[in-house]
Amino acid sequence: MVKTGGPGRRTELKVRVKTSKGRKIGSTLWLQRQLNDPYVAKARAEGFRSRAAYKIQELDERYKLFHKGQRIVDLGAAPGGWCQVAAPIIGSTDEKPLIVGIDYLEMAPIPGVILLQKDFNDEDAPDALIAAMGGHKANIVMSDMAAPTTGHRATDHLRIIALVELAADFAIRVLEPGGTFITKVFQGGTEHELLGMLKRHFATTIHAKPKASRADSAETYLLARGFKGANPDS
């Protein structure tokens, strides 16, 4: 479809992708959406690995998350957009890496970031991350992990919650007092038990939906700030 404006107005082109043999309709629609997504084009032009970079960039601008000298763990880091945004802000370098990222997908190196190709669901993944951090505590644990969907809403809901709970347990284990936990959740997908647990361990919890998050997506982000310590009631 082509939209044309009057004199002095930019012509906008919308790409339509034809369904090809062997490609499912869902895949065709996803590809069409990618090709017409302004954030995808912007990420490509500005050298970011994914449109997700603008989500964490907006959250940082709004909530002042990143500061020089912080240590960060990025769960579900691939393809690396969040690390790309955070590394220069906190001053992470190859000589002194302050970010450790993990994903089961292979990633090209990112300056100032230690990358582990490993499934965070693996039993030894937390210890591998702690070893890569050199035994240091983290100031921020951030997670953009998403469980593979089955199309069965109840099953997908349980998988999402289990992944967020796993990330939250790890954050409580490794965060410095005052630290921050950032995780992707889905509207209606944050169980009362999980939110209650986070409220016990953090001073504040906030839900936020960045503009770069697609309007038709149920995803949102949960920010838990002011970590009280692993045993807040003791």
N, C-alpha and C positions, 0 to 999 in steps of 0.2 A: 504494500500500500504506500502511495506517495501523497504527502500533504504539501501543498504549495501555498505560500503566503503572498501578500502583495509586495510592491516594490520596497526594498530595504529590509524585508523580513527574511529570515533564514529558512531555507527549504529543509524540511525534516523528512528523512527516509526511514521507513520501518521495514525491517527485513522479515520476510516470511520464508519459512523453511518447508520444503516439500517433504512429505513422508516418503522415505525410500524403502525398498524391499529389505526386510530384516530389521528395520528400526521401528520400535514400538511408538505409538502415538504419544505416550508420556515422555519419551526421550526426545521426540521431535519438538514438543511444546517446551521442554526444558531448554533445548538448544536455541529455539526461537527467542525465548525469554532472555537467555544469556547474551545473544547477539544484539538485543535491543535495550539492554540494561545500561544506563548511563554510568553507573558505578563500575561496571566491568570495563567499559571503555576508558574511564578515568584511571582505573588501577593500571591498565595496560600502558597508558600514556605516561603515567608518573612513576612507573617502575615497581609498583607493588605487586605482590604475587596473587592477591585475591581482593575482591571487593570487601571482604571482612575487615581489611585494614582500616576502612573508614568507620566501621562500627566502633572499634576500640579507640580510634582517634577522637571520635565525637564524645565517647564516654570520658576520655581523659580531659578533653577541653571543658566538659560540663562539671566533672567532679574532681579534677586536679589529682589524678591517680598517681602519675609517674613523677619521680624526683631523682636528682642525681644521687648515685651511690646505692640505690635500692637493689635488692636481689629478687629475681622473679622466676617463677616456675610456670611454664605454659603447657597445659595438658591438651592433647589433641591439636598439636601445633601446626600440622600440615595445612596448607603449603608454606606457611611461615609469615603471613601478613601481620599478625599481632606482634611477633618478635621484631619484624622490620620497623614497626612504629615505635616500640618501646626502647629498643637498644640505643639509638642515638640520644634519646631524652635522658636516660639514666646514666649514660656514659659508659656503656658496656663495650669493651674492645676485645680483640683477639688476645691481647696481652693480659687483660684482666676481664674475663667473661663473667657477667653478672646474671645472665639468663640461661636457664636450662629448659629445653623444649623436648617433648616426647610425642611420638606418633608411630603407629605401625606402618605408615606409608613412608617411603623414602623421600627425603628432601635434599635439595641442593644446599650447600653451606650458606650460612648467614653470618656476616661479620659480627663478632662479639657474642655469638650464641653457641652453646654446646647443645647438639642435637642427638637424641637417642632414638634409634629406630626400634621401637618396642611397643607392644600393646599394653596400655595402662591397666588393662584388666588382669594382666599376668601377676601372679602372686608376688614375684620379686621386683616388680616395677617400682614401688615406692622406695625400696632400699637402693635401687639403681639410681634413682633421681637424687636421693640424699647423698650418695657417694659422689655423684657428678657435681653436687653443690659444695663439695669439700667439707661437709659437716656443718655448713652455715645454715642458719635459719633464713626463711624467706620473708620479704616484706609484702609480696603479693603472690597469690596463687590464682591464675586465671585459666578458665576452661571454656573452650568453644567446642567441646566434644558433642557428638550427636550419635545416637545408636542407630544402626541400620533399621529401616522401617520394614514392617511386614505387610502393612495395609490393614492389619487388625488393630483397631484403636486401643482396646484394653491392653493388648500385649505390648504395643508400642509405648503406651503410657508407662507401663511397669519398667520397661527397658530404660526409658529416659530418666525416670526417678532413680533407678538403681545406679545409673552412671553419675548423676548429680550427687547422690549420697556417697559414692566412692570418692569423688573429687573433694567433697566437703570433709570427709574423714581424713583425707590426706592433708588438706589445708590446716585442719586443727592440729595435726601432728607436727607440721613444719613451720607454721607461721610464728613470727615475732609478735609479742604483745603490741597491739595497735595496728596489726597488719590487716590486709584486705583480701577478701575472696570474691572473685567475679566468675559467674557461671552462666552459661546459656540454659534457659528453661523454656517451657512452652506454656502459653496461657492456659490456665486450668490444670497445669502439670506439676505444680509445686505442692506436695502433700503438706498437710497441717503439721505432721510429725517432723518433717524436714525443716520447715520454716520455724517451728518452735525450737528445734535444736540449735539452729543458727542464731536465733534471738537470745538464747542462753549464752552463747559463746561470743557474740559480737554486739557492739553498742547500738548499731543501726543496721537495718536491712531496707533496701530500696529496689523497686522494680523499674527498669528503664527500657525503652524501645528506641534505639537510634534511628535516625532518618534513613541510614543506609540499609537498615533491615527492611526487607520487602513488606509493603503494606498488607499484602495478602497472606503473609506468613504468620503463623501463630507464635513464632519465636519471640522471646523477650530476654532481658538479662537481669540477673539478680546480683546486686552488690551488697555484700556484708562487710561492714567497716568497723574498725575499732576492736580488733580481736582481744578478748579478755584473758586468754590463756587456756590451756587444755583442761584445767579444772577450775572453772569460774566460781563454783560454789564452795571451794575449799578455803 
